[in-house]
Amino acid sequence: MYTHKKLLASLLAGSSALLISQNVLAAPVVLELDYEIPVQQNQVAFVPFAGDSVLSPIILNDLNNTELKVTSQNLPQQPRSSSELAGTLPVWQSMGIPYLVVGSTRTNRGKIVTDYEVIDVKSGRVIEGKQSLTADNNRESMRYAGHVIADKVYELITGIPGDFSGRIAYIEETGTGKQKVSRLKVMDADGENAKTITEVAGSIFSPAWSPDGNRIAYSVQREKSYPVIYIQNVSGGGASVLTPFSGSNLSPSFSPDGSKILFSSSFEGSADIYEISASGGTPRRLTNLPSSEVQPSYAPDGKSFVFVSDKAGFNKPQVYRYEFGSGRTTKVSNGGYATSPQFSSDGTQIAFLSGRSAAIMNSNGAVTTNLGNTGIDEAPSFSPNGKRVVYASTQGGKGVLTIKSLNGGEAFGKSGQGIIRSPVWSSSPK
């Protein structure tokens, strides 16, 4: 608890600066306080950027969806830069908020330039100096710029890159049977700006992002046909067929360098794991067992992958790891039913479906987080920095995407039309 005893505040007429002083001059307004002022629980004070009405709400919303506690309310002044804090830093320090974010926007040759600073309030130091970002003057570019700035602010404060400028791909299904229509959609990481990438009469399965965030691989199954894997550029253009093979071709996973894709297929008999060039060609079979091996997912270092096998018995799927160097396979999961594995970006955690619950285990198979039954047997997907997950569920008959912080931040949901499935989070487009 931070305590002010007999605090003397001098408010200078005609100035927005509030000065704290023990030596009061020339007929000041004197306030005598003899009670404790609680330290604020907020970690970040965010001053809406001067000259801006678009970026600031996006940045504030992004930061508020993390473990950071951010406020833009009841601030003693509205500085646009650190130079405007010279006389008022003690007031900010007395609030007990460790970090202050200030900035402003300006126009330069038709583009919007944003200058901003993250200030360590205790020392008054600007962390890594002034930051600048230039964006085109349109809604799409400005939204993206807001997410990029939020990423940088989060990184300057926590030391961990933010995950706001990545995007989330997901499947939205309406209708059933012959009337089923599936849409592959992409939205911003704050749940806004959803767009349909492709629409098919039938089913879409298991979308997967390329490492650069520019392409998506996914399976399509139309009526009376096998699932086929396609690759599509998110920015537009037609989809190209990657696996023109008979049998079920499912669960694509890009290698960390984007040059290869793992997938499962039954075109040579039982379901096995294959690797193929991302540009197509002849696949290489990696597993060859009488059981079914499905749902491969590359490790971030590219030296191994996890997959699901039922070799332990019927209806007892487990997660295994395959090492490229030795060809060795080891069991990872410890429970009775484990499917849909996906690594976190640092390789220390695996999101998966544990029975009917969305869950997270460490690389040794111990469950560290149980997110509960989603109602549609869906596994979670990690954000790029591994601090949040997204997963699909049903609530009140509606499909819902939930984004949840794994270290104390608020969860929020985004509902859609029909059933929502298989959300997956991309890194920022390169």
C-alpha positions in Angstrom: 0.0 0.0 0.0 1.4 3.4 -1.1 0.7 6.1 1.5 0.5 9.9 1.1 0.6 11.9 4.4 -0.3 15.5 4.2 0.2 15.6 0.4 0.4 19.2 -0.9 -0.7 19.6 -4.5 -0.2 22.8 -6.4 -2.3 23.2 -9.5 -0.8 26.0 -11.7 -3.5 28.1 -13.4 -3.5 27.9 -17.2 -1.4 24.7 -17.3 -2.3 21.1 -17.7 0.7 20.0 -15.6 0.0 18.9 -12.1 3.0 19.5 -9.9 3.8 17.8 -6.6 5.9 20.0 -4.3 6.9 20.4 -0.7 7.5 24.2 -1.2 4.2 25.8 -2.2 4.5 29.2 -3.8 2.2 32.1 -4.6 -1.3 31.3 -3.3 -1.7 27.7 -4.4 -4.7 25.6 -3.9 -3.8 23.4 -0.9 -5.1 19.9 -0.4 -4.3 18.2 2.8 -4.8 14.4 2.6 -4.4 12.3 5.7 -5.5 8.9 4.4 -4.0 6.0 2.5 -4.2 6.1 -1.3 -4.2 2.5 -2.6 -1.7 1.5 -5.2 -3.6 0.8 -8.5 -3.6 -2.8 -9.5 -3.3 -1.9 -13.2 0.1 -2.6 -14.7 -0.2 -0.3 -17.7 -1.6 3.2 -18.2 -2.6 3.7 -21.8 -3.1 7.3 -23.0 -5.2 7.3 -26.3 -2.9 8.5 -29.0 -3.2 12.2 -30.0 -4.8 12.7 -33.4 -6.1 9.1 -33.5 -9.5 7.5 -33.2 -8.8 4.1 -34.9 -5.7 2.6 -33.5 -6.1 3.3 -29.8 -9.3 1.3 -29.2 -7.7 -1.7 -31.0 -4.5 -1.5 -29.0 -6.3 -1.1 -25.7 -8.6 -4.0 -26.5 -5.7 -6.3 -27.5 -3.8 -5.6 -24.3 -6.9 -6.0 -22.2 -7.2 -9.6 -23.6 -3.9 -10.6 -22.0 -2.8 -11.0 -18.4 -1.8 -7.4 -18.3 -4.2 -5.0 -16.5 -4.5 -1.9 -18.6 -6.4 1.3 -17.9 -7.1 4.5 -19.9 -9.4 6.0 -17.2 -8.8 8.6 -14.5 -5.3 9.5 -15.8 -3.8 12.8 -14.5 -3.0 14.1 -17.9 -3.0 13.2 -21.6 0.7 13.4 -22.7 1.5 12.6 -26.3 5.3 12.0 -25.7 7.8 11.4 -22.9 9.0 15.0 -23.2 5.6 16.2 -21.9 6.2 14.3 -18.6 9.1 16.3 -17.4 7.3 18.1 -14.6 4.6 15.5 -13.8 6.5 12.3 -13.5 6.0 12.2 -9.7 2.3 12.2 -10.1 2.5 9.2 -12.4 4.8 7.5 -10.0 2.4 8.1 -7.1 -0.3 6.1 -9.0 1.7 2.9 -8.6 1.3 2.0 -12.3 4.6 0.6 -13.6 4.2 1.4 -17.3 2.8 4.2 -19.4 2.1 4.1 -23.1 1.8 7.4 -25.0 1.8 8.4 -28.7 0.4 10.4 -31.5 -0.4 10.0 -35.2 0.4 12.2 -38.1 0.0 12.2 -41.9 3.0 11.9 -44.2 2.5 11.7 -48.0 -0.9 10.2 -47.6 0.1 7.6 -45.1 -0.5 7.5 -41.4 2.6 7.6 -39.2 2.3 6.6 -35.5 5.0 7.5 -33.0 4.7 5.9 -29.6 6.7 5.2 -26.5 6.5 2.8 -23.6 7.8 4.4 -20.4 9.1 2.8 -17.3 7.3 5.1 -14.8 9.6 4.5 -11.9 12.8 5.6 -13.7 11.1 7.7 -16.4 13.1 5.8 -19.0 11.6 5.2 -22.5 12.0 1.4 -23.1 14.0 0.9 -26.3 13.4 4.5 -27.4 10.6 6.0 -29.5 8.8 3.6 -31.9 7.3 4.5 -35.3 5.0 2.6 -37.6 3.7 3.7 -41.0 0.5 2.4 -42.5 -1.7 3.0 -45.5 -4.7 5.2 -44.8 -7.4 2.5 -45.1 -9.4 0.4 -42.6 -7.5 -2.9 -43.3 -4.0 -1.4 -42.9 -5.0 0.6 -39.8 -6.5 -2.4 -38.1 -3.3 -4.4 -38.8 -1.1 -1.5 -37.6 -3.1 -1.4 -34.3 -2.4 -5.1 -33.8 1.3 -4.7 -34.7 1.7 -1.8 -32.2 -0.1 -3.9 -29.5 2.4 -6.7 -30.2 5.4 -4.4 -29.7 4.0 -2.8 -26.6 3.3 -6.2 -25.1 6.9 -7.3 -26.0 8.5 -4.2 -24.5 6.7 -4.7 -21.2 6.9 -8.5 -20.9 9.9 -9.5 -23.0 7.6 -11.9 -25.0 6.4 -11.1 -28.5 2.7 -10.4 -28.8 0.3 -12.5 -30.7 -2.3 -9.9 -31.8 -1.2 -9.5 -35.5 -1.6 -13.2 -36.2 -4.8 -14.5 -37.7 -7.2 -17.3 -36.9 -8.5 -19.7 -39.5 -11.6 -21.8 -38.8 -14.4 -23.8 -40.4 -18.0 -22.7 -40.3 -20.7 -25.3 -41.2 -24.3 -24.8 -42.0 -26.9 -27.4 -43.0 -26.5 -31.2 -42.9 -26.2 -34.1 -45.3 -26.6 -33.0 -48.9 -27.4 -29.5 -47.8 -24.2 -29.0 -45.8 -22.1 -26.0 -46.8 -18.7 -25.4 -45.2 -16.7 -22.2 -45.3 -13.1 -21.7 -44.5 -12.9 -18.3 -42.7 -10.1 -16.1 -41.4 -10.4 -13.5 -38.8 -8.1 -11.1 -36.8 -6.9 -12.4 -33.4 -9.4 -10.1 -31.6 -12.3 -11.9 -33.2 -13.0 -9.1 -35.7 -12.7 -8.7 -39.5 -13.8 -12.3 -40.5 -13.6 -13.1 -44.2 -14.5 -16.3 -46.1 -11.6 -17.8 -48.0 -13.4 -20.6 -49.7 -16.9 -22.2 -49.6 -17.7 -25.7 -50.6 -20.8 -28.0 -50.7 -19.5 -30.7 -48.4 -17.0 -30.7 -45.6 -13.7 -28.9 -44.9 -11.3 -30.4 -42.4 -8.1 -29.5 -40.5 -6.9 -26.2 -41.8 -3.1 -25.5 -41.2 -1.2 -22.3 -41.7 2.1 -22.0 -43.5 4.9 -20.5 -41.2 4.8 -17.2 -43.1 1.1 -16.8 -42.4 0.3 -16.5 -46.1 -1.1 -19.9 -47.1 -3.5 -22.4 -45.7 -3.6 -26.2 -46.4 -6.9 -28.0 -45.7 -8.9 -31.0 -46.7 -12.2 -31.0 -48.6 -14.6 -33.9 -48.9 -17.5 -33.5 -51.3 -20.4 -35.9 -51.7 -19.3 -39.4 -52.8 -15.6 -38.6 -52.9 -12.5 -39.0 -50.8 -11.0 -36.1 -48.8 -8.4 -34.2 -50.9 -5.9 -31.7 -49.5 -5.7 -28.2 -51.1 -3.3 -25.3 -50.6 -4.6 -21.7 -50.9 -3.1 -18.3 -50.7 -5.0 -16.3 -48.0 -4.8 -13.0 -50.0 -6.7 -14.5 -52.9 -6.5 -16.8 -56.0 -7.7 -20.3 -56.5 -6.7 -23.4 -54.5 -4.3 -26.0 -55.9 -4.7 -29.7 -55.2 -1.8 -31.2 -53.2 -2.9 -34.8 -52.8 -4.7 -36.2 -55.9 -4.6 -39.7 -54.4 -7.4 -42.1 -53.8 -8.1 -42.7 -50.1 -8.6 -40.3 -47.2 -6.1 -37.4 -47.3 -6.3 -35.5 -44.1 -4.5 -33.3 -41.4 -1.9 -31.4 -43.3 1.0 -29.8 -41.3 3.6 -27.4 -42.7 7.2 -27.9 -41.9 8.9 -25.0 -40.0 10.5 -23.8 -43.2 7.3 -24.1 -45.2 8.9 -26.4 -47.8 7.1 -29.7 -46.9 3.8 -30.9 -45.6 3.0 -33.9 -43.4 -0.4 -35.6 -43.9 -2.2 -38.8 -43.3 -3.6 -40.9 -46.1 -5.0 -44.4 -46.8 -4.2 -44.5 -50.5 -1.8 -47.4 -49.9 -4.0 -49.3 -47.5 -4.4 -48.4 -43.8 -4.0 -44.8 -42.8 -0.3 -43.8 -42.5 1.8 -40.6 -42.2 3.4 -39.2 -45.4 5.6 -36.2 -46.2 5.3 -34.3 -49.4 6.8 -31.2 -51.0 4.5 -28.2 -50.4 4.5 -27.8 -54.2 3.3 -31.3 -54.7 4.9 -34.4 -56.2 5.4 -38.0 -54.9 4.9 -38.4 -51.1 7.2 -40.4 -48.9 5.7 -42.8 -46.4 7.0 -42.4 -42.9 4.9 -44.9 -40.9 3.9 -48.4 -42.1 2.0 -50.2 -39.4 -1.2 -52.4 -39.5 -2.9 -49.8 -37.2 -4.1 -46.4 -38.2 -1.7 -43.4 -37.9 -3.3 -40.0 -38.4 -3.1 -36.3 -37.4 0.6 -35.5 -37.8 2.0 -32.2 -36.5 5.6 -31.0 -36.9 7.7 -30.0 -33.9 8.9 -26.4 -34.1 12.5 -27.5 -34.7 11.5 -29.8 -37.6 13.4 -32.8 -36.2 10.3 -34.7 -35.2 6.5 -34.8 -35.3 3.7 -36.0 -33.1 0.8 -38.1 -34.4 -2.1 -40.3 -33.3 -2.1 -44.1 -33.5 -4.6 -46.7 -32.3 -2.0 -49.4 -32.1 -2.7 -49.7 -28.3 -6.1 -51.0 -29.1 -9.5 -50.2 -30.7 -10.8 -46.8 -29.6 -7.7 -46.2 -27.5 -5.9 -43.6 -29.6 -2.7 -42.2 -28.1 -0.2 -39.4 -29.1 3.2 -40.6 -30.3 6.4 -38.8 -31.4 8.3 -39.8 -34.6 12.0 -38.7 -34.8 13.2 -38.0 -38.4 16.9 -38.8 -37.7 16.4 -42.3 -36.2 12.9 -43.2 -37.4 12.2 -44.0 -33.7 8.6 -43.8 -32.4 7.9 -43.1 -28.7 4.6 -42.8 -26.9 3.9 -39.3 -25.4 0.4 -39.2 -23.9 -0.5 -41.0 -20.7 -4.3 -41.0 -20.6 -6.8 -43.4 -22.0 -7.8 -41.3 -25.1 -5.7 -38.6 -26.7 -6.0 -37.1 -30.2 -5.4 -33.9 -32.3 -2.0 -32.9 -31.0 -0.4 -29.6 -31.8 2.9 -28.1 -30.5 3.3 -24.7 -28.9 5.8 -22.5 -30.7 8.6 -23.3 -28.2 8.0 -27.1 -28.3 7.4 -27.4 -24.6 3.6 -27.9 -24.7 1.2 -30.0 -26.8 -2.5 -29.0 -27.2 -4.7 -32.0 -27.7 -8.1 -33.6 -27.1 -8.1 -35.6 -23.8 -11.2 -37.8 -23.9 -13.8 -35.2 -24.6 -11.9 -32.3 -23.0 -9.7 -29.7 -24.7 -6.4 -29.9 -22.8 -2.7 -29.1 -22.8 0.1 -31.5 -21.8 3.9 -30.9 -21.5 6.3 -32.7 -23.8 6.5 -35.6 -21.2 2.7 -36.2 -21.5 1.6 -34.7 -18.1 -1.6 -32.7 -18.5 -1.0 -29.1 -17.3 -4.3 -27.5 -18.3 -7.8 -28.9 -18.8 -10.1 -26.5 -20.6 -13.2 -28.8 -20.2 -15.7 -30.4 -22.6 -16.3 -28.2 -25.6 -19.4 -30.1 -26.7 -17.9 -31.0 -30.2 -14.7 -32.9 -29.2 -12.3 -30.1 -30.4 -8.7 -29.6 -29.4 -7.3 -26.2 -28.7 -4.7 -24.4 -30.8 -1.9 -22.2 -29.4 -1.3 -18.6 -30.2 2.1 -17.8 -31.7 3.7 -16.9 -28.3 2.0 -19.9 -26.6 0.4 -17.6 -24.0 -3.2 -18.1 -25.3 -5.3 -20.7 -27.0 -8.3 -20.7 -29.3 -10.8 -23.5 -29.3 -14.3 -24.2 -30.7 -17.4 -25.1 -28.7 -21.2 -24.9 -28.8 -23.2 -22.7 -26.5 -26.9 -22.5 -26.7 -26.9 -24.3 -30.0 -24.5 -21.8 -31.6 -20.9 -22.3 -32.6 -18.5 -20.3 -30.5 -14.8 -19.5 -30.8 -13.2 -18.9 -27.4 -9.8 -17.2 -27.0 -8.4 -17.9 -23.6 -5.2 -16.6 -21.8 -3.2 -19.4 -20.1 -1.7 -17.0 -17.5 -4.6 -15.1 -16.0 -6.1 -12.9 -18.7 -9.7 -12.8 -19.6 -11.3 -15.2 -22.0 -13.6 -13.9 -24.8 -15.8 -15.6 -27.3 -17.0 -15.0 -30.9 -20.2 -16.7 -32.1 -20.9 -17.6 -35.7 -23.5 -19.1 -38.0 -23.9 -22.9 -37.5 -21.2 -25.1 -36.1 -17.6 -23.8 -35.8 -14.7 -26.2 -36.0 -10.9 -26.5 -36.0 -9.7 -23.0 -35.3 -5.9 -22.6 -35.8 -3.8 -19.5 -35.1 -1.2 -18.2 -37.5 2.0 -16.2 -36.9 2.1 -12.7 -38.2 2.3 -12.6 -42.1 5.8 -12.1 -43.2 
